[in-house]
Amino acid sequence: MTAPSDPSASPDETGPSDRRETPAPAAPTGPAHRLGRPGRPLGPIAADCSSAHRAWLEPVRDAYRRSGQTMSQLGTQLHMAKSKISELMSGRMYPRWEVLYPLAVELRIPYSPLFRLWAQAAVKTHNKSRAWVDDSVAGVAVTTRPAAPPLDYKAFRKLTHDGYRDYASVFLADDCCDPALDDTYDQLWLRWTHALSSPDARRYAWQVLRTTVMALTPHIDGRPEFSHAAFDTVALQAATDQDAALEQLHETLGLYKAMSRLPDHQLDVIVLRRLRAMPTETVSDLLGAPLATVRSDERHATRFLETALTAPPDLEGNQP
């Protein structure tokens, strides 16, 4: 199944957002913004909206805020009931592609990544069938010309792909890593204008990656569970004696359990520095964090892990 092409593309355009989108400031919020724009502000996303649904819905909401339009104006442009747009924007209903696509065109949202994220969420979290997906696409006029991402986005993807995959592979099984990265980069394409206007596009992108990976990572008591990665450590692979291998596995499982208790930013630094042996400069570039911050996070994390691994277990045999 492939995404329908953009009917608005001309021979001189490669997609609805290529040359028309320019970096814009992040959507303003707060009382001043609400007073300066007619109509009611967007309400919150429904609490039961899945992470896969939010992956495309949040960029659509961002694009709506940047557009400066009201629900009424948007409804008039699209010949769509204001209440229907409101339901879509809140995540209370899952739209058919024939409903979402005109909205994407009006808000100048790149349709290719939007389609992939929408189709995936429809099947995985909303129990829609492939037939439902295909049927909702059938009513949309298409051409054969694909949309192309911005050149700077393509360069960013090429530069970060290996590092992102190294990180994802610590938490996810091999067959889940590439889909997670595809979802991450699709979300980034949708939010690229917003990313470029943020204080640091690298830091913005990392948070998109982290959110995507953690949504797919099992959690126990709110902590990420990635003990499966312990079986793939260099030390364990190097152990030739069975008893030594079992002892090394026990120690490694204890280390990973302790690591799961680190603050997010410290966990990311330790994963990249210790489990993936990345140079500090590479970690700094990947996270969009100053070198001093990376070094400080590593020091604090190392101190915590040393304390956690040497402290005596509690009455139930657990490390503190």
C-alpha positions in Angstrom: 0.0 0.0 0.0 1.4 3.4 -1.0 0.4 6.9 -0.2 -1.7 8.7 -2.8 0.2 11.5 -4.6 -0.5 15.2 -4.2 -3.0 16.5 -6.8 -1.8 20.0 -6.2 1.7 19.4 -7.3 2.7 21.1 -10.6 5.7 20.2 -12.8 7.7 22.8 -10.8 6.7 21.5 -7.4 7.6 18.3 -5.7 5.0 18.4 -3.0 2.6 20.6 -1.2 5.1 21.8 1.4 8.5 21.8 -0.5 8.9 25.4 -1.6 6.0 27.0 0.1 7.0 26.2 3.6 9.6 28.4 5.3 10.8 28.4 8.8 8.3 30.1 11.1 8.3 30.8 14.8 6.7 28.3 17.0 3.0 28.8 17.5 2.5 31.3 20.3 0.4 30.4 23.3 -1.1 32.1 26.3 -3.7 34.8 26.9 -2.1 37.3 24.6 -2.3 34.9 21.7 -5.9 34.0 22.4 -6.9 37.6 22.5 -5.2 38.3 19.2 -6.9 35.5 17.3 -10.7 35.2 16.9 -12.4 32.0 17.8 -11.8 29.5 20.6 -8.4 28.0 21.1 -7.8 24.4 20.6 -8.9 22.2 23.5 -6.7 19.4 24.8 -6.3 16.1 23.0 -8.6 13.3 24.4 -6.9 11.4 27.2 -7.5 8.0 25.5 -5.9 9.1 22.3 -3.1 6.6 21.5 0.5 7.6 20.9 0.3 6.4 17.3 -2.7 8.7 16.8 -0.9 11.6 18.5 2.1 11.1 16.2 0.2 12.7 13.3 -2.5 14.6 15.2 -0.1 16.9 17.1 1.7 18.1 13.9 -1.7 18.8 12.4 -2.7 20.8 15.4 0.6 22.7 15.2 -0.1 23.5 11.5 -3.5 24.7 12.3 -2.2 27.1 15.0 0.4 28.4 12.5 -2.2 29.0 9.8 -4.0 31.7 11.8 -7.4 30.4 10.7 -10.3 29.7 12.9 -12.4 26.5 12.9 -15.2 28.4 11.2 -12.9 29.7 8.4 -11.4 26.3 7.9 -14.9 24.7 7.8 -15.9 27.2 5.1 -12.8 26.6 3.0 -13.2 22.8 3.2 -17.1 22.7 3.2 -16.9 20.8 6.4 -18.8 21.2 9.6 -16.9 23.1 12.3 -17.9 20.4 14.9 -16.4 17.7 12.7 -13.1 19.6 12.5 -13.2 20.1 16.3 -13.7 16.4 16.8 -10.8 15.5 14.5 -8.5 18.0 16.2 -9.3 16.7 19.7 -8.6 13.1 18.7 -12.2 12.0 19.6 -12.8 10.6 16.2 -10.5 8.8 13.7 -11.0 10.5 10.3 -11.1 8.8 6.9 -8.3 9.8 4.6 -10.8 11.6 2.3 -11.5 13.9 5.3 -8.0 14.3 6.5 -6.3 14.9 3.1 -8.2 18.2 2.2 -7.3 19.5 5.6 -3.6 18.6 5.0 -3.7 20.5 1.7 -5.3 23.5 3.2 -2.8 23.7 6.1 0.1 22.9 3.7 1.1 19.7 5.6 3.3 17.2 3.7 0.9 14.5 2.9 3.3 11.5 2.4 4.4 11.2 6.0 1.0 12.1 7.2 -0.6 9.3 5.2 1.9 6.7 6.5 1.4 7.6 10.1 -2.4 7.9 9.7 -2.7 4.4 8.0 -0.5 2.8 10.6 -2.4 4.2 13.5 -5.7 3.2 11.9 -4.7 -0.4 11.7 -2.6 -0.8 14.9 -4.5 1.2 17.4 -8.0 1.8 16.0 -8.6 -1.7 14.7 -9.4 -0.5 11.2 -9.0 -3.0 8.4 -6.7 -2.6 5.4 -9.9 -2.6 3.4 -11.2 0.4 5.4 -7.9 2.2 4.8 -8.0 1.5 1.0 -11.6 2.4 0.8 -11.1 5.8 2.5 -8.2 6.5 0.1 -10.2 5.5 -3.0 -12.3 8.7 -3.0 -9.3 11.0 -3.1 -8.1 12.2 -6.5 -4.5 11.2 -7.1 -1.7 11.7 -9.6 1.5 9.7 -10.0 3.9 12.5 -8.8 5.3 11.8 -5.3 6.0 14.5 -2.7 9.6 15.0 -1.8 11.0 16.1 1.6 13.1 19.2 2.0 16.8 18.8 1.2 17.9 19.9 4.6 15.6 17.3 6.2 17.1 14.6 3.9 20.6 15.6 5.0 19.6 15.6 8.6 18.1 12.1 8.3 21.3 10.8 6.6 23.5 12.3 9.3 21.5 11.0 12.3 20.2 7.6 11.1 23.0 5.4 12.4 23.1 7.1 15.8 19.3 7.0 16.2 19.3 3.3 15.3 22.1 2.5 17.8 19.9 4.1 20.5 16.7 2.4 19.4 18.3 -1.0 19.3 19.1 -0.9 23.0 15.4 -0.7 23.8 13.7 -2.4 20.9 14.0 -5.8 19.1 15.7 -5.7 15.7 12.5 -6.0 13.8 11.0 -3.0 15.6 14.0 -0.6 15.2 13.5 0.4 11.5 9.7 0.9 11.8 10.4 3.1 14.9 12.9 5.1 13.0 10.5 5.5 10.0 7.9 6.8 12.4 10.3 9.2 13.9 11.4 10.6 10.6 7.9 10.9 9.3 7.0 12.9 12.4 10.0 15.1 11.9 9.1 15.7 8.3 5.6 16.8 9.4 7.2 19.1 12.0 10.3 20.2 10.1 9.3 23.8 10.0 8.7 23.8 13.7 12.0 21.9 14.4 14.0 24.5 12.4 12.4 27.4 14.3 13.1 25.7 17.7 16.2 26.7 19.7 18.0 23.6 18.5 16.7 21.3 15.8 18.9 18.4 17.0 17.4 18.6 20.5 13.9 18.8 19.1 14.5 15.8 16.8 16.0 13.8 19.7 12.8 14.3 21.8 10.7 13.0 18.9 12.9 9.9 18.6 12.9 9.3 22.4 9.1 9.6 22.6 8.7 7.2 19.7 11.1 4.6 21.1 9.8 4.8 24.7 6.2 4.4 23.5 7.2 1.0 22.0 9.4 0.0 25.0 7.9 -2.2 27.7 7.8 -0.4 31.1 7.7 -1.9 34.6 6.7 0.5 37.4 7.1 3.4 35.0 10.7 2.4 34.1 11.8 1.2 30.7 12.5 -2.5 30.5 15.4 -3.3 28.2 17.1 -6.3 29.8 17.0 -8.2 26.5 19.9 -6.0 25.4 22.0 -7.5 28.2 22.3 -10.7 26.1 24.1 -8.8 23.4 26.8 -7.1 25.4 30.5 -7.3 24.3 31.6 -8.7 27.7 29.0 -11.5 27.6 30.0 -12.5 24.1 33.6 -12.6 25.1 33.0 -15.0 28.0 33.9 -18.5 27.0 33.3 -20.2 30.3 29.6 -21.0 31.1 29.9 -20.0 34.8 31.7 -16.8 33.8 29.0 -16.0 31.2 26.2 -16.5 33.8 27.9 -14.3 36.3 28.5 -11.6 33.7 24.8 -11.9 32.6 23.7 -11.4 36.2 25.9 -8.4 36.6 24.7 -6.9 33.3 21.1 -7.4 34.2 21.7 -5.6 37.5 23.3 -2.8 35.6 20.5 -2.4 33.2 17.9 -2.4 36.0 19.8 0.3 37.7 20.1 2.3 34.5 16.3 2.3 34.0 16.1 4.4 37.2 18.2 7.2 35.8 16.6 10.5 34.8 15.9 10.6 31.0 18.8 12.8 29.9 21.3 10.8 32.0 20.0 7.5 30.7 20.4 8.6 27.1 23.9 9.7 27.7 24.9 6.5 29.4 23.3 4.4 26.7 25.2 6.2 24.0 28.5 6.5 25.9 28.7 3.1 27.7 26.5 0.7 25.7 27.2 2.1 22.2 30.7 3.5 22.9 30.1 6.8 21.2 32.6 9.6 21.7 31.4 12.5 23.9 31.4 14.9 20.9 29.2 12.5 18.9 26.7 12.2 21.8 26.7 16.0 22.1 25.9 16.4 18.4 23.2 13.7 18.4 21.4 15.1 21.5 21.9 18.7 20.7 23.4 19.2 24.2 26.6 21.1 25.1 29.7 19.0 25.7 29.8 20.2 29.4 26.2 19.0 29.9 27.0 15.6 28.4 30.0 15.2 30.6 28.1 16.3 33.7 25.3 13.9 33.0 27.7 11.0 32.5 29.5 11.8 35.8 26.2 12.0 37.8 24.9 8.8 36.1 28.1 6.9 36.8 28.1 8.0 40.4 24.5 6.8 40.8 25.1 3.4 39.1 28.2 2.8 41.3 26.2 3.4 44.4 23.3 1.4 43.3 25.4 -1.6 42.3 27.5 -1.7 45.4 24.7 -1.1 47.9 23.4 -4.2 49.8 20.0 -5.6 48.6 16.9 -5.1 50.6 15.0 -7.9 52.4 13.4 -9.0 49.1 16.7 -9.2 47.3 16.3 -6.0 45.3 18.9 -3.4 44.8 17.9 0.1 46.2 
